[in-house]
Amino acid sequence: MAVEGKPGADVKGFRSMGNGDDMTDHSHRGVRGSAVWDQVGSILAGRTAALGKTGLDVIDVGGGSGIFAVPLAADGHRVTVVDPSPNALATLRQRASEAGVTDMISAVQGDAAGLGSLVGKESADLVLCHGVLEVVDEPSSALNGIASCLRADALVSIVTAQRNAAVMGKAVAGHLLEARRLLEDPDGRWGASDPLPRRFREPELRSVLADAGFEVEEVHGVRIFTDLVPGPLVDEPADVRALAALEAAAEAVPEMRALAAVLHVIASRR
Ligand SMILES: C[S@@+](CC[C@H](N)C(=O)[O-])C[C@H]1O[C@@H](n2cnc3c(N)ncnc32)[C@H](O)[C@@H]1O
């Protein structure tokens, strides 16, 4: 695996996120089997068939410790992870080595805004940008960086924390002042110690994507109920299956996705 950038170096714009702030939270089942994984898998299958390739060139911006990159590499895709965190890249190296996919993964220390120069313009069939737009300094700069490295007909998969779900979460936990702040704050934050710089609603996300020259192909709401149902109520396998079935059924109702913890958008360059 190629590793570029200085270990330990500080990269402008980097915000380290604690585990509890990982809005993508691919659940205890791991990334395989999660709704986001299923959607990414279906994009990969479609692009692989359309391009007649066995493996695609995937860039995972903010790919951190390789939660997506390693299984994608194991499936035969060439994955470049671009992330400012040296610690995350060290974990990625370790995971890649344990999975025997070192040759299929490159790790590049850097910022989403600089993607074009870091990985090369028009070098990707698919870019993953999961849990990143809510933490970067400027979402528009990150999206411009992503746009520059997409090939014609390439897609970007964007996963981002949704504000409405955070409001509901705070309210049902009894943190009513924070819920109100989240509801009304221009950036969707619950206070000065909120670790996230912003949270999106779907119209805001669509607007920032349109401004950066993207066309939205699909929007999915992920985890509409999962974060609200107390864990002890879903400790039996049958409960877990029922919750997954409920999530899948609700995802098909467009109005329900306004409550999803996470929005998953598939977009292309116009
Ligand atoms: C919440 S984690 C998401 C990790 C992974 N994509 C996932 O879905 O599990 C956010 C990641 O974005 C990275 N990050 C923070 N600022 C960034 C920037 N300016 N450009 C690219 N990645 C950034 C962090 O280092 C971290 O790995």
The ligand as an SDF file (V2000), in Angstrom:
LIG
                    3D

 27 29  0  0  0  0  0  0  0  0999 V2000
  -17.0500   10.6720   10.7400 C   0  0  0  0  0  0  0  0  0  0  0  0
  -15.5540   10.1330   10.0340 S   0  0  0  0  0  0  0  0  0  0  0  0
  -16.1610    9.1360    8.6760 C   0  0  0  0  0  0  0  0  0  0  0  0
  -15.2270    8.0110    8.3460 C   0  0  0  0  0  0  0  0  0  0  0  0
  -15.7030    7.0860    7.2170 C   0  0  0  0  0  0  0  0  0  0  0  0
  -15.8620    7.8260    5.9680 N   0  0  0  0  0  0  0  0  0  0  0  0
  -16.9800    6.3430    7.5540 C   0  0  0  0  0  0  0  0  0  0  0  0
  -17.9690    6.4690    6.8190 O   0  0  0  0  0  0  0  0  0  0  0  0
  -17.0080    5.6100    8.5390 O   0  0  0  0  0  0  0  0  0  0  0  0
  -14.9660   11.6140    9.2260 C   0  0  0  0  0  0  0  0  0  0  0  0
  -13.6590   11.4340    8.4900 C   0  0  0  0  0  0  0  0  0  0  0  0
  -13.4030   12.6200    7.7400 O   0  0  0  0  0  0  0  0  0  0  0  0
  -12.0360   12.9240    7.8580 C   0  0  0  0  0  0  0  0  0  0  0  0
  -11.8570   14.3560    7.5410 N   0  0  0  0  0  0  0  0  0  0  0  0
  -11.9220   15.4210    8.3900 C   0  0  0  0  0  0  0  0  0  0  0  0
  -11.6620   16.5660    7.7210 N   0  0  0  0  0  0  0  0  0  0  0  0
  -11.4360   16.2260    6.4220 C   0  0  0  0  0  0  0  0  0  0  0  0
  -11.0940   16.9540    5.2420 C   0  0  0  0  0  0  0  0  0  0  0  0
  -10.9470   18.2790    5.2870 N   0  0  0  0  0  0  0  0  0  0  0  0
  -10.9090   16.2810    4.0920 N   0  0  0  0  0  0  0  0  0  0  0  0
  -11.0540   14.9220    4.0600 C   0  0  0  0  0  0  0  0  0  0  0  0
  -11.3770   14.1750    5.1400 N   0  0  0  0  0  0  0  0  0  0  0  0
  -11.5650   14.8130    6.2990 C   0  0  0  0  0  0  0  0  0  0  0  0
  -11.6830   12.5250    9.2830 C   0  0  0  0  0  0  0  0  0  0  0  0
  -10.2970   12.3480    9.4580 O   0  0  0  0  0  0  0  0  0  0  0  0
  -12.4620   11.2440    9.4300 C   0  0  0  0  0  0  0  0  0  0  0  0
  -11.7080   10.1250    9.0090 O   0  0  0  0  0  0  0  0  0  0  0  0
  1  2  1  0
  2  3  1  0
  2 10  1  0
  3  4  1  0
  4  5  1  0
  5  6  1  0
  5  7  1  0
  7  8  2  0
  7  9  1  0
 10 11  1  0
 11 12  1  0
 11 26  1  0
 12 13  1  0
 13 14  1  0
 13 24  1  0
 14 15  1  0
 14 23  1  0
 15 16  2  0
 16 17  1  0
 17 18  1  0
 17 23  2  0
 18 19  1  0
 18 20  2  0
 20 21  1  0
 21 22  2  0
 22 23  1  0
 24 25  1  0
 24 26  1  0
 26 27  1  0
M  CHG  2   2   1   9  -1
M  END
$$$$
